[in-house]
Amino acid sequence: MNAHDRSFFTGTSAVQTPNQTALYRNPTASIQARTRDLLSRMTLREKVGQLNQRMYGWNAYRRTRSGFELTEALHAETERFAGLGALYGLLRADAWSGVDHATGAGAADSAALADLVQRHVVGESRLGIPALFVEEVPHGHMALDGTVFPVNLAVGATWDPELYEQAAAHAAVELRSRGAHLALVSALDIARDPRWGRTEECFGEDPYLASRLTEALVRGMQGNPGELFAPDKAPVVLKHFAGQGATIGGRNSAESELGARELHEIHLPAARAGVRAGAAAVMAAYNEVDGMPCAGNPALLTELLRERWEFEGLVMADGLAVDRLARITGDKVSAGALALNSGVDLSLWDEGFTHLGEAVERGLVREETLDAAVTRVLHLKFRLGLFERPYAADQLATSRTPPAAAAAPATAGRDLSTALARAAITLLHNNGALPIPSTATRIAVLGPQAATTAHQLGDYTAPQRPGTGTSVLAGLRRFAAPGVEITHARGCALTGGDTSGIPEAVALAGAADLAVVALGGSSARTPETDFAANGAAQQASSQMTCGEGVDLAGLRLGEAQYALLRAVSATGTPAVVVLVQGRPYAVPEAADLSAALLTAWYPGPWGGDAIAEILLGHADPSGRLPVSVPRSAAQLPVYYNHKDTEYGAYVDESAEPLYSFGHGLSYTTFAYGPPRLSGHTVAVDVTNTGERHGRTVVQLYVRRLLTSVWPRTLELCAFEAVTLAAGELRTVTLHLDPDQLAGTGTAEIRVAESARAALTAVPVVLRLTR
Amino acid sequence: MNAHDRSFFTGTSAVQTPNQTALYRNPTASIQARTRDLLSRMTLREKVGQLNQRMYGWNAYRRTRSGFELTEALHAETERFAGLGALYGLLRADAWSGVDHATGAGAADSAALADLVQRHVVGESRLGIPALFVEEVPHGHMALDGTVFPVNLAVGATWDPELYEQAAAHAAVELRSRGAHLALVSALDIARDPRWGRTEECFGEDPYLASRLTEALVRGMQGNPGELFAPDKAPVVLKHFAGQGATIGGRNSAESELGARELHEIHLPAARAGVRAGAAAVMAAYNEVDGMPCAGNPALLTELLRERWEFEGLVMADGLAVDRLARITGDKVSAGALALNSGVDLSLWDEGFTHLGEAVERGLVREETLDAAVTRVLHLKFRLGLFERPYAADQLATSRTPPAAAAAPATAGRDLSTALARAAITLLHNNGALPIPSTATRIAVLGPQAATTAHQLGDYTAPQRPGTGTSVLAGLRRFAAPGVEITHARGCALTGGDTSGIPEAVALAGAADLAVVALGGSSARTPETDFAANGAAQQASSQMTCGEGVDLAGLRLGEAQYALLRAVSATGTPAVVVLVQGRPYAVPEAADLSAALLTAWYPGPWGGDAIAEILLGHADPSGRLPVSVPRSAAQLPVYYNHKDTEYGAYVDESAEPLYSFGHGLSYTTFAYGPPRLSGHTVAVDVTNTGERHGRTVVQLYVRRLLTSVWPRTLELCAFEAVTLAAGELRTVTLHLDPDQLAGTGTAEIRVAESARAALTAVPVVLRLTR
């Protein structure tokens, strides 16, 4: 040990050697006492190590002929901090990490890899402190063989928190069964500008819908942990806190110019709900909120989150967000100090947090502040039982509930993924062409999304094994009645203006009874993608028009897609347009030129099955729009819950969206009776007035009348889905949370099938006693 | 007097009869004492009357064969309040008011009309209180024969506060010489979204530039009044307070979602500067700022404006803005109370303020609050000397400085208007085609803006007498050398897709040495325009694509204009494009297809002269962009002073504007030496490196380094124009206001010819001791 190292030994108590009988090792002691005891034994260097998550996890190992070996990089990292706080992305696989089936760990060998790393970390740690393994689980674990679920925007379209909770629970089982611990999940970003490439990661534009789904996520992944997390449950890091959906121009990680009101009413409720539901951690966002980037924003991280909301969990910074603060502090040491002082506990990839020891010595941070952060990291490790069961094998052996999905992972995951996809698909327009009638015996399946699953997955997905998933074409072939002739031509690529494939598609359309035209965008990263240091795509390559870093000004699909649709439509054969997309592209033509239009968002690998089932009428389309669909980028913003200001139309365009938030057709129709109010409960009679069974999402909107601030036109305050047989009537009961109506004297309650429909729905007036 | 009227007599002292020897009538007493005395004599009804400005002024009179007569409407109004507080728009003339040369008052008879009304008001007032005559003076007095100046956006392009101050002084002379008192002038709105139809009313996107011009406006109009305004000076109502330039989607009077930082750094500085310069009044804006419309926003009007800024002037509400508050208060009485309690003194057209007596009686407002507002109205009347000289004739007779412009109004006004137009014209691109060489003896003048002055004027202009002004065609015919053949075809209309006129234009272009193609937009209201109750255009009629209420999503000119430009360009004849416009339209083609491109904004009636002088090289183009020019609406926002966040390009478009804020070419070139710093003074050597004299605007930008909040990329902090002969070198000195750099430790000073150029300019580092 050299002199410099020695200077780190300035902990609050004398350095002690590890002791197997120490309090912190006693599983019967309280976590608080164990954490306090452990902290008191740690050196400054060891403490700083706990706050770091510097390495890209895929650099920690190398595949060998017989398994895995650890790299020098990992050795250097654990030596530097005499252990390791957290390791990001050990199992991450994608074009950026460069990990694929040839180099990475699959379902079969991930636990062994995790245990290999963990054994090394524990061995290098004087006090035997295990590392946290942190993984991306945005819509399924982003690892080889991880089940891919539909993206969040599709989840938003389901309006089905219960189903999503099951999917989240499944993802947690997969994650933990592979030796990882902490799940990074986008949940808090609100989709206010579809130009943003990360729109697909949002549950939609509405704070209430996002809150309900964030709660479901936390419940599903974490269970009801109490002090200890079950071995098949995963603590969640909710991304991103806060306001990232409001960056100007839809530009990734740019500033937001939000006022306090927008921030609190639109962008914070999902975080508040997640914190109340017990989320273990949140990630501070890149963007600036009213003066400072979130990672350097004490008003946000400390005053609001910790003090007002009494959040006791962990705050992680987004990748390299701490180092960015050096732009105004002058160097990375002070950048790290600013982040820690603002409320960040654990950094990601940054250099700044590696110098926290120096920051303490320079007086930039107080050691108590550092200790508080270390306490939160250690606390989470104790809650995970990592000191008792640091290895995946142990975890699984002691699981209280046998991990059903681990027993039959492929089937359970696929079924849940397909169920979510089915529930997400939203029918926007239908002139009667759907469901496909039995008289349609010749179907042409056309378009760049028709015969591939590559673009169904969304961003943040690992490479898939060949043969995984079903395309629209495959789904139709699987589910169509025998004897139906299905033809296919791609017509054009997703991007660019090459129309040379259109004549072939037109010929098939002309010879068919019905054309299914699958259009859309893609977030599929390829090895050619040029990545920024934080893994965001820096330049769109191949056919990428969406995903992190891939923002789009004009919201247009590749021009050839419009040409294809026009040409197919001109044949006179009814064209059903299926959009596979991570944001609402501006496709006003699709409404005019199609016999029916539906959006599947990114439905996941088995989206083709779900789409086919719905096209053929085996399932009722039950998705509802979680975002307003704009006519063009020029009319943005178009969210429904703007202030109650009457917008005159633009001279050249309406100010209203093409399709309203909440909109979605069924194959049957529903009638809603007038709402009946009793206390804070609203009852409404819903009748299936059509000839098929179907599901409607009963949406309760509030329109404030007498109130203390200028109200929004409408606010979604409750929803309840109900499935009814043809002709069936049921009374649906919805509950209002009085907290949502704070500051209001009277308000109208309107129950309808979409925000637009609510504008003309029969209201009932609620009078609140203030 | 009936019982109800009697109930109004609840003033703080007994009702007294008017008394010619009363203190308030004594001109040697202090204004404060006079106001206090007068207030003490007033009934509640009379007080409420002082806060009202309900009538449309043009409804107060009717033209007769021999002059004017007063209407029943005016009689009813003065009877209702036993007098009249203020009268809006007595001299207003436009399509909305329906006033034209046949029905309204021109320069010759306005004073007589004003005096007729004033005599009636004073006669109806028990205490002989004269009315304030309030007029729109956005770019010259919006009355028949009022001199029309270029719109504010053009004024912003001059970067010439001194010249603008002269124009403002001229407008004040015209206003007062016609018997009116108070000038409503747009100055505070910052142009952040060119979709907004009122962009033309903004000085640009930059708070510093807007502040300097707002100060010039106040100085020019008000002079240096001390207690009393000179008879040829006019108190100014600065419009609009605050944040109206940031309404979402560029939608007129919609909410803004601004945070405190954007509000304070971008949208408030011009107001702060105007208040410091002594502005007599501000107008509360329509838009909501973080919870409440400005007229009902005590945080803005009282806490910020009156308490923190110590503003002692008048706060006027925008038209019908008070009544809009009934949306949340439940009725107009409480709406009026909310506005008064928030800080509004004088309403405009509203019913709410007429019920303030009832509001007092219902306990919704305290009489002291009402008294404070009345005091401010009366105070302004005393400062104007209205009690001594209520009539226009008296005013002019006692003018301290003889109103030069009144002596020769047409010439002086026209010269100033033309000078502003000349200074505003901005050359964006020039491949050498300009100035038009003497070898070009055949010039084709084409396009919908070529031969008309109708669209040069902008919104808020009165009907012009036939023959007023010069078009581009007329200007070129006037200034071109003898023997130059000038031909003309319109080619197409401003709006729509009719291309039938293009062949004629192409033929002329083909036969010419040079084509001048005048394109653009229009804010010209016509009798067919459909107006909202507040006078905003409700639907664009005829060729309107800009102006209040005329917001534009796509920022595109009429499609035929693009076709015309393409066709003319295809002839091979060099095409010089002149844009006459009230916002930056998206015309990326103009840069590619033209030999030179310039924007004249709305240059006013004599804009054609100014444009011709510059095209022919009789004057150097010296305008600089006060706004960033976008490539399209899809990439908004594009202002230069965003936070220092590196924007990756959109997939389909750059995130950078087509032309940068501050950009503008000269016919000569300039070289800037490195900046030299001495204290807060920056010196830079500027050399005219070309062969002609010319004017450059030396722009000083600050780029903050070590600072307490996340900085903007650049901030304009000083500018200075300098005119140099060919080859001349001059040292230009700029002064930094240390207040502008609060919270900053070190900053780079960059001096350049545009914001974009500043990004790569040699910096000098300024260290501030904190």
Interface residues (C-beta under 8 A of the other chain):
Chain A: R195 G197 A246 I248 G249 R251 N252 S253 A254 E255 S256 E257 L258 G259 A260 R261 E262 L263 E288 V289 D290 G291 M292 P293 G296 R327 I328 T329 G330 A532 Q538 Q539 A540 M544 T545 G549 V550 D551 L552 A553 G554 L555 R556 S632 A633 A634 Q635 L636 P637 H642 K643 D644 T645 Y647 G648 Y650 V651 D652 E653 A655 R704 L705 L706 T707 S708 V709 W710 P711
Chain B: R195 G197 A246 I248 G249 R251 N252 S253 A254 E255 S256 E257 L258 G259 A260 R261 E262 L263 E288 V289 D290 G291 M292 P293 G296 R327 I328 T329 G330 A532 Q538 Q539 A540 M544 T545 G549 V550 D551 L552 A553 G554 L555 R556 S632 A633 A634 Q635 L636 P637 H642 K643 D644 T645 Y647 G648 Y650 V651 D652 E653 A655 R704 L705 L706 T707 S708 V709 W710 P711
